Amino acid sequence: MKQRILALAAALLLSGCASLVGNETQLVRIDSLPQGAQFTVQDENGRAVAQGFTPQTVELEKSTGHYFGKKRYLLMLQSPGYVPVTMPIEACANLWYLLGNIPLGGFPGWLLVDPFYGGMYNLKPEHPRPFMNPVGARG
């Protein structure tokens, strides 16, 4: 009986809520107005991690694997006859991380478990759909 209680206590103290309910990756739907634009998604190191034509759904990592290492991406779109568009996609702490750790004791999840795991983040925007201006258009 003592071993079960000890195992349950260890599981609660060594787990983070965002790690239990979140994923290390997130699907992001890349779109544009007009559709059919060529896109490239680069990570914080300038490495292309996804390419294609809009609309398309890509799977992106949410964490670098380092302590509080949230991912940052640049979405670049181009299409003949339109001004190229660049916009950020960034990881932000989600409510499972901010509030979900309270019932589990808080600090182990907030400071020890979740900061290494992408489940504590959501990528924003999760459906980027920028408007592309025609070349020569006045805004």
RODO-2510 file (C-alpha; in nm, 4 decimals, decimal comma):
residues 139
     n   res          X          Y          Z
     1     m     0,0000     0,0000     0,0000
     2     k     0,2859     0,2372     0,0829
     3     q     0,4403     0,1738    -0,2585
     4     r     0,1179     0,2669    -0,4366
     5     i     0,0867     0,5905    -0,2420
     6     l     0,4528     0,6710    -0,3042
     7     a     0,4142     0,5938    -0,6769
     8     l     0,1038     0,8146    -0,7011
     9     a     0,2746     1,1005    -0,5162
    10     a     0,5814     1,0727    -0,7416
    11     a     0,3633     1,0717    -1,0528
    12     l     0,1859     1,3873    -0,9388
    13     l     0,5059     1,5670    -0,8425
    14     l     0,6980     1,4672    -1,1538
    15     s     0,4263     1,5402    -1,4071
    16     g     0,3132     1,8645    -1,5566
    17     c    -0,0404     1,9230    -1,6696
    18     a     0,0553     2,0568    -2,0127
    19     s     0,2793     1,7542    -2,0630
    20     l    -0,0137     1,5240    -1,9911
    21     v    -0,2712     1,6866    -2,2190
    22     g    -0,0604     1,8643    -2,4837
    23     n     0,1440     1,7560    -2,7831
    24     e     0,4992     1,8368    -2,8876
    25     t     0,3755     1,9409    -3,2332
    26     q     0,0832     2,1374    -3,3711
    27     l    -0,0939     2,1397    -3,7057
    28     v    -0,0928     2,4891    -3,8603
    29     r    -0,3050     2,5615    -4,1680
    30     i    -0,1183     2,7974    -4,4006
    31     d    -0,3458     2,9954    -4,6317
    32     s    -0,3440     3,3225    -4,8221
    33     l    -0,5750     3,5585    -5,0070
    34     p    -0,5543     3,4826    -5,2970
    35     q    -0,4786     3,1134    -5,2584
    36     g    -0,2007     2,9376    -5,4473
    37     a     0,0876     3,1397    -5,3043
    38     q     0,4196     2,9632    -5,2566
    39     f     0,5219     2,9539    -4,8898
    40     t     0,8252     2,8672    -4,6808
    41     v     0,8293     2,8303    -4,3022
    42     q     1,1700     2,8935    -4,1409
    43     d     1,2590     2,8157    -3,7798
    44     e     1,4566     3,0423    -3,5460
    45     n     1,7821     2,9173    -3,7043
    46     g     1,6750     3,0150    -4,0569
    47     r     1,6259     2,6512    -4,1596
    48     a     1,3292     2,5783    -4,3902
    49     v     1,1016     2,3333    -4,2060
    50     a     0,8011     2,3408    -4,4417
    51     q     0,7341     2,4480    -4,7997
    52     g     0,4460     2,4298    -5,0400
    53     f     0,1524     2,6185    -5,1860
    54     t    -0,1489     2,7585    -5,0009
    55     p    -0,3745     2,6238    -4,8654
    56     q    -0,1833     2,3494    -4,6880
    57     t    -0,1597     2,2131    -4,3339
    58     v     0,1880     2,1642    -4,1873
    59     e     0,3035     2,0079    -3,8599
    60     l     0,5372     2,2296    -3,6558
    61     e     0,7257     2,1627    -3,3339
    62     k     0,6343     2,3859    -3,0401
    63     s     0,9534     2,3578    -2,8322
    64     t     1,3273     2,3581    -2,9007
    65     g     1,3773     2,0999    -2,6246
    66     h     1,5693     2,3513    -2,4131
    67     y     1,4475     2,4953    -2,0827
    68     f     1,1578     2,7311    -2,1730
    69     g     1,2695     2,6902    -2,5346
    70     k     0,9657     2,7956    -2,7312
    71     k     0,9858     2,7827    -3,1090
    72     r     0,9670     3,0843    -3,3366
    73     y     0,8966     3,0665    -3,7071
    74     l     0,8814     3,3038    -4,0022
    75     l     0,6190     3,2392    -4,2661
    76     m     0,7149     3,3806    -4,6049
    77     l     0,4661     3,3883    -4,8924
    78     q     0,5159     3,4923    -5,2538
    79     s     0,3079     3,4823    -5,5675
    80     p     0,3674     3,6350    -5,9105
    81     g     0,2069     3,9793    -5,9340
    82     y     0,1774     4,0203    -5,5547
    83     v     0,3926     4,1836    -5,2889
    84     p     0,5709     3,9141    -5,0808
    85     v     0,4468     3,8761    -4,7223
    86     t     0,6454     3,7726    -4,4139
    87     m     0,4790     3,7080    -4,0802
    88     p     0,5794     3,5434    -3,7499
    89     i     0,4360     3,2256    -3,6008
    90     e     0,5267     3,2086    -3,2327
    91     a     0,4720     2,9731    -2,9418
    92     c     0,2786     3,1130    -2,6441
    93     a     0,2082     2,9462    -2,3096
    94     n    -0,1353     2,7835    -2,3054
    95     l    -0,3967     2,7655    -2,0272
    96     w    -0,3122     2,4020    -1,9459
    97     y     0,0328     2,5200    -1,8441
    98     l    -0,0786     2,8387    -1,6702
    99     l    -0,3759     2,6990    -1,4743
   100     g    -0,3720     2,3211    -1,5157
   101     n    -0,0697     2,2689    -1,2900
   102     i    -0,2483     2,4121    -0,9848
   103     p    -0,4325     2,0877    -0,8950
   104     l    -0,1067     1,8923    -0,9406
   105     g     0,0888     2,1020    -0,6924
   106     g     0,2019     2,3774    -0,9277
   107     f     0,5764     2,4209    -0,9113
   108     p     0,6986     2,0782    -1,0337
   109     g     0,4927     2,1178    -1,3509
   110     w     0,5598     2,4903    -1,3938
   111     l     0,9350     2,4758    -1,3375
   112     l     1,0618     2,1195    -1,3832
   113     v     0,8537     1,9233    -1,6337
   114     d     0,6548     2,1435    -1,8720
   115     p     0,9362     2,3921    -1,9600
   116     f     1,1197     2,1184    -2,1548
   117     y     0,8112     1,9940    -2,3347
   118     g     0,6215     2,1579    -2,6207
   119     g     0,2826     2,0678    -2,4713
   120     m     0,2857     2,3884    -2,2691
   121     y     0,2742     2,6021    -2,5861
   122     n     0,0282     2,6853    -2,8615
   123     l     0,1507     2,8257    -3,1916
   124     k    -0,0144     3,1546    -3,2876
   125     p    -0,1653     3,2202    -3,5310
   126     e    -0,2790     2,8640    -3,5876
   127     h    -0,4404     2,9554    -3,9209
   128     p    -0,2391     3,2377    -4,0791
   129     r    -0,4241     3,3776    -4,3792
   130     p    -0,2602     3,7037    -4,4857
   131     f    -0,4002     3,9207    -4,7626
   132     m    -0,1477     3,9649    -5,0433
   133     n    -0,1532     4,3048    -5,2131
   134     p    -0,1126     4,3204    -5,5913
   135     v     0,2127     4,4822    -5,7052
   136     g     0,1537     4,8528    -5,7581
   137     a    -0,1603     4,8646    -5,5417
   138     r    -0,1933     5,1547    -5,3031
   139     g    -0,3024     5,0719    -4,9521
***
